[in-house]
Amino acid sequence: MPEISSLLWRDMTVFDGNRELPEPMAVLVRDGRIEALQPMQEFDAMRCEYAHDAGRGGVMTPGLVDCHTHLVFGGSRADEFEMRLEGASYEAIAKAGGGILSTVRATRAASEEALFDKAQPRLQALIDDGATTVEIKSGYGLNVEDELKMLRVARRLGETLPVRVVTTLLGAHALPPEYAAASDTYIDLVCDEMIPAAVAEGLVDMVDVFCEAIAFSVAQCERVFQAAQTHDLPIKAHAEQLSKLGGSAMAAGYGARSVDHIEYLDEAGIAAMRQAGSVAVILPGAFHTLRETQLPPIQALRDAGVPMAVATDCNPGSSPLFMPTLMLNLACTLFRLTPREALAGMTAHGAAALGRRELGRLYEGAPADLCVWDIQRPAELAYAVQPGRLRQRLFRGELTHDR
């Protein structure tokens, strides 16, 4: 679809990334940015004499930001889905050689081209549901060659499809079988070879870890963060998903942009995150798929003023879900977020979790990543699980979806 330099919407209900604006708005996009965002009664139409009339009515939001995904992978884990329904736990499946390691085997065996071909429709599904910025992690290679292979695929996806891709190196995701009795040696590999190699190829924007009893200790994750710091890479953490180890407080101490999952987060972790300005990323898709019962401390996070992002966590094992608006509904129904909190979690707070605070918000001068929905109120995005509501999608000022 050809780029149009100036687009004008009238009588829009606008959710700006934090709240629903109180009156109908006019929105003018010119040269890739929001030039005007004003109440209709104050808007000077003369400045839009040559703008293309893009529509009237409906709800405009920032483009959705999916700040936690694992969508580059080989194989399938449908068999484990069945095993869980027959009573096997996530930990038991992992200890039996399933879980992350089964995806590692399939990902290592796949070519770069095959991984790209499988990942492209997954990413397209996110785009078709309103995503304009998506974080993609590695973590299913667990050696230098295959971790870099995954990151190359992620970079290529962002160059091929109309979406902003942020790449995260998750070498410390699981212990590969060849290091089964040598976890510290594997952490040496992550710190001394994997991170420098990813930096040398320009493939990595952030570094993540899985701080959990079935993955890596707090001390081992701290070593990874220290290595990331030597390369000026920001950090994130999977922490307190299955147990309380203190990884969240440690990650916040290193200035983590976000701490993710956090079902077992305690008061000390919340206080550390508040002080560091870290975003709490909640992942209702994994909670739903794994049939978890330990709820993240939503009210305590609210009380502390810790921003909460919402993401799909789309991955082959614990969240094979590729629909951002479904996460809005699950965040409300499972975790009792309000619709406003959920939508802010997938716009402004999701962007903050990636260190991209200029995104996920609508304001004059903002990059023109936005969506127009065929609904009457923003809350409807969380209220109903209904594909097909996206009327228009702009990415960097260009209409990529218009029906």
N, C-alpha and C positions, 0 to 999 in steps of 0.2 A: 504494500500500500504506500503510495507516494507521500512524502512529508509535506505537511501544510504548515507554513511558518506562523500563522495566527489563527487561533480557535477561540470561540466565545460560547460560553454556556450561560443561560439565564434561568432564574427562578429555581436554583438548585438548593436542596437541603445538603449542607456540607458538614461532614465530620472531619475535623482538622488534624486528627491524630491524637487528640486529647479529649475533645468534647464535640457535641453537636452544636453548631452555631445557631443563635436564637432566631434568625430570620432568613428568608430566602436571599440567596447570594447570586451575584454575577461573577463569573470567573473567566479571565482572559489569559490565554497562554500564547506567548510569542517567543520564537527562537529558543525553544527548549526550556523555558522557565515560566513560572506563574508571574505575569506582569501585574495583574489586578485581581484582588479578592475582596469584593465590597458588597455591602447590602444593596439590593436592587434599587431602593429609593434614593441612594446616594450615588449610584453609578452613572458616570458620564459616558453615554453611548457614542459620543463623537470620537472618542479615542479609538473606537473599534470599527470605524467606517469601512475598513478594508478587511476585517476579520471574517473568517468563514463561520457561519452559524452552525455550531456543533450540536445544539440541542437545548431542550428546555425541560425542567422537571426531573424527578428522580433523586437519587442520593449519590453524592460524590465523596469519595474517600481517597486518602493516599493509596498508592499501590501497596499491596500487602507485602510484608517482609517476613520471610520464613527463615528464622535465624538459627535453625538447628536441623540439618538433614544429613543423611548418609546415603544419598540416592545413586551413587556409583558403586555397583557391586555385581558379582557374578552369581549365577545359580538362584535357587529358591529354597525357602525353608517352610514350605507348606506341610511337610511331614512333622515338623516340630509343633506347628499349630495344632495338629491332631494329637500329638503326644501331650501337650499341655491340657487339652480338653479331656484327656484320659487320666489326668492327675499328676503328671510330671511337673516339677518346678523348674523355673528358669535356671537356677543354680545346678540342679541335677542334670539337666540337658547339657549345660556347659561342661560339667565335669566328665560327662560321658563322651566328650569329643564333638558334641553338637554346638549349638549357639554360634558365637562369632567365628569359631575356628572352622566350622563347616563352610561358612561364607568365604573365609580366607582361602580355603582350598580351591573353591570355584573361581574366585577372583584371580588368584595366581595363575590358574590354568587358562584364563581368558586373555585374548589379545586386546590391545588398546582399542582397536577398531570395534571389536565385539562389545567391549564395555561401553563405548560411546553409543553404539546402536541400541543397546538395552536401556541406557540412561536417558537418552533423548526423549522418548515418549513419557517417561516419568516426570522429567522437568517440564515438558509441554503441558502435562496435566496440572501442574502448579500454576503455570502461566495462564492457562485457560480458566482458572479459578481466581485470578486477580493478582498473582504474585508478580512483582517487578524486581525484587531483590531476594536472592536465595543463597544461603551459606551451604557449601558442600564440603564434607569432611572426607579425608582418607580413612585408613584404619582397618582395611580388609586385605592389606598386602603384607604388613608386618615384616618387611625387609626393605632395604633401600630401593631396589629396582621396582618392586611392585607398588610401594607407596608413591613413588614418583610417577609411575604409570597412572595411578588413580588421579593424582593431582593434574597431570597433563590432560586427562579426559575432562576434568572439571573446568579447567581453563578453556578448553576447546568448546565446551557446551556454552560458556558465556560469550564466546566469540561468534557462535553459530546462531543462537536463538536470541530473541529480543528480551533479555533479562540480564541483570547485573549479578554476577556470580562472585561470591567471596569464598576463598579457599582456606581450609583449615587442615593442618597436619595433625592427625591423631595416631601417630605411631605407637603411643602408649595406650592402646585400646584393649589389647589382650596379649597374653604371653604366647608366642608361636611355639609349636611343638618342638622345634629344634633347640629351643632354649628352656625346655620344661624344668630343668633343675638349676637354671642359671638366670634368674630374673634380673639380678643386678647387672649381669653382663649384657643382657638385652637392653637395659636402660642405657648402658654405655653406648651401645650402637645407636639408639635414638638420639642421644645427646651429641655424640662425637662424629657421627657420619650422616644420619638421616636428616637432621635439621640443617646442617651446613650444605648438604647436597640440594635440598629443596630451595634454600636461599640462593644458591649459586645459579640455579635454573630460573629463578624468579617465579616460582610456583606457589609460594605460601604467603598468606596474609596474616594468619594467626596459628597458634599452637594449642592443642587440647590434650587432655588426659582423661582416663577412666580411673578414678580413685575409689576403689572398692575391693573387698576381700577376694573376689574372684578375678581381680585385675591387678592393680598396683597399689602399694602402700602410700601413705601420706609422704613419707621420706623420699620414696622413689619419684613420686610426682613432683615434689619440690625440686629435685635434681633437673627434671625436664624443664621446669619453669626457669630455673637459673640458666640453663643452656639457651632457652628462648630469649631471655633478657640480653645475653651477650650478642645476639643478632638483632636486637631492637624489635622483636616480635611480640605483640600483645598476646595474652593468654586467656583461655577459657578452661572450664573444668566440668566433667560429669562427676557429681559428688552427691553423697547421701541419698542415693537412689534405693539401695537395698539394706543399708545399715548406717549407723552413725559413727564415722571414723574421724571427723574433724577436717576433712578435705576442703570444705567450703571456707572455713575460717582461714586455713592456710592459703588457699587460692586468692582470697580477698586480700591477704597480706602482701601478695605479689601484684596487686592491682588488677585482678581479673576483670575483664569486661563483663563476663557473666559467669554464673554458676548454675548448672542445669540439672534438672530432675528434682533434687532437693526434698524428696518426700520425708526424709529423716532429719532435716535441718533443725538445729536447736537454737536457743537464744544467743549463744556465743557466736554462732555462725551468722545469724541475722545481724547482730551488732557489728561484726566485722565487715559484712557486705554493705551495710549502711554507711559505715565510715569510709569505705573504699569507693563507694559509688557504683558497686557491681550490680548488674541486673539479675534478678532471679528468673530463669527461664523454666516455665512449667510445660510439661509435655503430656497432655492428657491422652494422646494416642497410645503411648506405651502403657500408661496406667490402665487404660481400657483393654488393650490387647492382652496384657499379662494378668488381668483381673486382680490388680493390686487392691489392698485395703488400707494401706497407710497413706493418708492424705497429706499433701504438703501443707505447711503452716500458713495458710492464706491470710487469716486474720492477723496473725503476728507480723507478717510481712506488710500488710496494710498499715497496721499501727506504727510500725517502724519507718514507714515511708520508703520502703525498698520497691523500686519499680518492678513490675512483673510482665515479662514477655511471654508470648504463647507461640509455639512452633509445632510443626508436624512430626519431627523426629523420624521422618519417613526412612525406613530401613527394612531389610528382608525378614528380620526376626521378631522384634518387639513392637514395631509400628509400621506395618505394610499399608500405610494410608497416605494418599497423595492428593488430599483435598483440604486446602487451608481453611475454607469456611466451615468444614466439619469440625475442625479444631476449636473454632469459636463456640460452636454449640456444646462440644464436650467440656471445654473449660468452664462453661456456665453450669451444665447439668452435673458434672462430676465434682468440680472444685468450688462451685458456687461463686465464681466471678460474676460480676454484673456484665450485661452486654457491652456497656461502655468500657469497662476494664478489659474485657476480652479483645475488643477491637483496637483499643490503644496498645494492647499487648502484641498485636500483630501488625502494628504500624509504628508509632513513635518509639515504643519501648523495644520492639524487635530491632529497629534500626540502631538504637543505643547499645543493644547487646553486641552489635557488630562494630561499634565505634564509628557509626555513620549517622550522627545526629542530625545532619542536614536532610536526611531521607525520612520517610515515614510520617511526614507532616505537610500540611498545606498552608503556605504563607506567601506573601508577596516576595518574590525573589527565589523561591524554592525551585529545585529541579522539578520539571513537570512529569513526575511519575504519579499517575492517578488513575482511578477507576470510577466509572459511572455505572450505577446499578439500577435495575428496574424494580425498585422498592420504594416505599414511602418514608420509612424511618431507618436509621442505621441499625437499630436493635433487631430488625428483621434478618440481618445477616447471621446473627447467632441463634435467633429463634427457630428458624426453619433450616433443614438440610435439603437444599433444592438446587441442583445444577441449573445453569442456563440463565441466571439473573444478571450476568455481566453484560451490560450494553456496550460499553466502550472501555478501552484500556489504552493509556498513553504511557510510553516508555521513552524517557529523555525527549519529551515533546512530540513524539511521533505516534500517530494512531496505528496501533498494531492489531486492534480488534474494534470493529465498528459494525453493528447490525441494526 
